[in-house]
Amino acid sequence: MERMPHLGLVGRIWQLADNVTPYDASYVALAEILSATLLTSDAKLARAPGPQCHIEVIG
């Protein structure tokens, strides 16, 4: 696990804020920057418009 600074994510978090919570948007923005799959148990997040990363629903 590695800590990532959030300052580089703030602009993207604001872009996503109309469709997902700021909390979720921070994870989406980070997954986008890292070209990573975001794992979540939140099917609503996976269906939300806006995220540009792969979101996989688990559980």
C-alpha positions in Angstrom: 0.0 0.0 0.0 1.3 3.4 -0.9 0.0 6.9 0.1 -0.8 9.2 -2.8 -1.1 13.0 -2.6 -4.6 14.2 -3.3 -3.7 17.6 -4.7 -3.2 16.3 -8.2 -6.7 14.6 -8.1 -8.8 17.6 -7.0 -9.7 18.8 -10.4 -10.9 15.4 -11.5 -12.7 14.9 -8.2 -14.7 18.1 -8.9 -15.5 16.9 -12.5 -17.0 13.7 -11.1 -18.8 15.3 -8.2 -22.2 15.6 -10.1 -22.4 11.8 -10.4 -20.6 10.3 -7.5 -19.7 11.3 -3.9 -16.5 13.2 -3.4 -15.2 10.2 -1.4 -15.9 7.8 -4.3 -14.6 10.4 -6.8 -11.2 10.4 -5.1 -10.9 6.6 -5.6 -12.1 6.9 -9.2 -9.7 9.7 -10.0 -6.8 7.7 -8.5 -7.7 4.6 -10.4 -7.9 6.6 -13.6 -4.4 8.1 -13.0 -2.9 4.7 -12.2 -4.8 2.9 -15.0 -6.1 0.5 -12.4 -9.3 -1.4 -11.9 -11.4 0.0 -9.0 -12.9 -2.8 -6.9 -16.1 -1.9 -5.0 -19.2 -3.5 -3.6 -21.2 -0.4 -4.7 -23.1 -1.3 -7.9 -24.4 2.2 -8.1 -20.9 3.6 -8.4 -20.1 1.1 -11.1 -23.1 2.3 -13.2 -22.5 6.0 -12.6 -21.7 8.1 -15.7 -18.3 9.8 -15.8 -15.6 7.4 -14.5 -13.0 6.6 -17.1 -11.6 3.5 -15.3 -12.7 -0.1 -15.2 -14.9 -0.6 -12.1 -15.5 -4.2 -10.9 -18.2 -5.0 -8.4 -17.3 -7.6 -5.9 -19.3 -9.3 -3.2 
